[in-house]
Amino acid sequence: MLKRHSHTDLMNDSTTREWSWPRSRRARRREHERAKAEFVSELRWQWRSACTGTPLAQVVYTPSGTTRGVPMIEHVDIGPPLALTVRVRPGQIVADFVAAAPRIAPALNATALEVTPLGQDRVRIVLVTAPLVAVPDRPSGPNVEALKFGA
């Protein structure tokens, strides 16, 4: 009976790597689409959790009890920049989103949110991230040579 096992190739520098079949373009595309769908799903959960603690989450009374209704994400544009198209709930205005933005942004790993109206029932929310800051190679603290013992 044949058993599956991993093959290894011996490379020039005597390191081993696991052998695998080359992936087709279709398989790579499918994997990319799966990863994108997983990212969007996680972003929707983060959005719902972030909005729950803001005035955007309206109390909704149902036969099974009270719940909170948050604005629904209709479309995600994986940027850069990352942008969301959100359906506004009845009674909400753009100013409500602008007021809640400082509380929602940290939960979405953003420094700020740009809110733009797209008609009466939709808004576009762009996640603004902080620019990368250059970090020096050497710390600017005390001299390391002076801290050696026995010197």
C-alpha positions as CSV (number, residue, x, y, z in Angstrom):
1,M,0.0,0.0,0.0
2,L,1.3,3.5,-0.9
3,K,1.6,6.0,1.8
4,R,1.8,9.8,1.5
5,H,5.0,11.3,2.7
6,S,6.9,14.5,2.1
7,H,9.8,14.6,-0.2
8,T,12.8,16.8,0.4
9,D,15.4,18.2,-2.0
10,L,19.0,18.6,-1.0
11,M,20.1,22.1,-2.0
12,N,23.6,23.4,-2.6
13,D,24.0,24.8,0.9
14,S,22.9,21.4,2.4
15,T,19.6,22.8,3.7
16,T,16.4,20.9,3.1
17,R,13.1,22.1,1.9
18,E,9.8,20.4,1.5
19,W,9.0,19.4,-2.1
20,S,5.5,20.3,-3.5
21,W,3.9,20.5,-6.9
22,P,3.9,23.9,-8.5
23,R,0.6,25.7,-8.0
24,S,-1.5,26.6,-10.9
25,R,-2.7,30.1,-11.7
26,R,-6.3,29.0,-10.9
27,A,-5.3,27.6,-7.5
28,R,-3.4,30.8,-6.6
29,R,-6.4,33.0,-7.7
30,R,-8.7,30.8,-5.6
31,E,-6.4,31.1,-2.6
32,H,-6.3,34.9,-3.0
33,E,-10.1,35.1,-3.2
34,R,-10.5,33.0,-0.1
35,A,-8.0,35.1,1.8
36,K,-9.8,38.3,0.6
37,A,-13.2,36.9,1.7
38,E,-11.8,36.0,5.1
39,F,-10.3,39.5,5.5
40,V,-13.7,41.1,4.6
41,S,-15.5,38.8,7.1
42,E,-13.1,39.7,9.9
43,L,-13.5,43.4,9.0
44,R,-17.3,43.2,9.2
45,W,-17.0,41.7,12.7
46,Q,-14.6,44.4,13.8
47,W,-16.9,47.1,12.4
48,R,-19.9,45.6,14.3
49,S,-18.0,45.4,17.5
50,A,-16.6,48.9,17.2
51,C,-20.1,50.4,16.4
52,T,-21.8,48.6,19.3
53,G,-20.3,51.0,21.8
54,T,-21.3,54.2,19.9
55,P,-24.5,56.0,19.2
56,L,-24.5,54.4,15.7
57,A,-25.8,51.2,17.3
58,Q,-29.6,51.8,17.7
59,V,-31.6,49.7,20.1
60,V,-34.0,47.4,18.2
61,Y,-36.8,45.6,20.0
62,T,-37.6,42.1,18.8
63,P,-39.8,39.3,20.1
64,S,-36.8,37.5,21.4
65,G,-35.5,40.6,23.3
66,T,-33.6,43.8,22.6
67,T,-30.6,43.9,20.4
68,R,-28.4,46.6,18.7
69,G,-28.6,47.3,15.0
70,V,-25.5,48.8,13.5
71,P,-25.0,50.3,10.0
72,M,-24.3,47.5,7.5
73,I,-21.2,47.3,5.3
74,E,-22.3,46.9,1.7
75,H,-19.0,46.9,0.0
76,V,-15.3,46.8,0.9
77,D,-12.7,48.3,-1.4
78,I,-9.3,46.7,-0.4
79,G,-7.2,49.7,-1.3
80,P,-4.9,51.1,-0.5
81,P,-6.6,52.9,1.1
82,L,-9.1,50.6,2.6
83,A,-12.6,52.0,2.1
84,L,-16.0,50.8,3.2
85,T,-19.4,51.6,1.7
86,V,-21.9,51.6,4.6
87,R,-25.7,51.7,4.5
88,V,-27.0,54.4,6.9
89,R,-29.8,53.2,9.3
90,P,-33.1,55.2,9.4
91,G,-32.7,58.4,11.4
92,Q,-28.9,58.6,11.1
93,I,-27.0,61.4,9.4
94,V,-23.4,61.8,8.3
95,A,-22.7,63.9,11.4
96,D,-23.4,60.8,13.5
97,F,-20.7,58.9,11.7
98,V,-18.2,61.8,12.0
99,A,-18.9,62.0,15.8
100,A,-18.4,58.3,16.2
101,A,-15.2,58.1,14.1
102,P,-12.7,58.7,16.9
103,R,-14.1,55.7,18.8
104,I,-14.3,53.4,15.8
105,A,-10.9,54.1,14.2
106,P,-8.7,52.4,16.9
107,A,-10.8,49.2,16.7
108,L,-10.2,49.0,12.9
109,N,-6.4,49.6,13.4
110,A,-6.7,53.1,11.8
111,T,-5.6,56.5,13.1
112,A,-8.7,58.3,11.7
113,L,-11.7,57.8,9.5
114,E,-12.7,60.0,6.6
115,V,-16.5,60.0,6.1
116,T,-18.0,61.1,2.8
117,P,-21.8,61.0,2.0
118,L,-22.8,59.0,-1.0
119,G,-26.4,60.1,-1.3
120,Q,-29.0,59.9,1.5
121,D,-28.7,56.3,2.6
122,R,-24.9,55.5,2.1
123,V,-21.6,56.8,3.3
124,R,-18.0,56.0,2.2
125,I,-15.6,55.5,5.1
126,V,-11.9,55.5,4.3
127,L,-9.5,54.2,7.0
128,V,-6.5,56.5,7.4
129,T,-3.4,54.9,8.7
130,A,-0.4,56.7,10.1
131,P,2.6,57.0,7.9
132,L,5.6,54.8,8.7
133,V,8.3,56.5,10.8
134,A,12.0,55.9,10.2
135,V,13.7,54.3,13.3
136,P,17.4,54.9,13.8
137,D,19.7,51.8,13.7
138,R,21.4,52.7,17.0
139,P,19.5,53.8,20.1
140,S,20.0,57.4,21.1
141,G,20.3,56.4,24.8
142,P,23.4,56.2,26.9
143,N,26.7,55.1,25.4
144,V,26.8,51.2,25.3
145,E,30.6,51.1,25.7
146,A,30.4,52.9,29.0
147,L,28.0,50.3,30.4
148,K,30.4,47.4,30.0
149,F,31.5,45.8,33.2
150,G,35.2,45.8,34.1
151,A,36.0,48.7,31.8
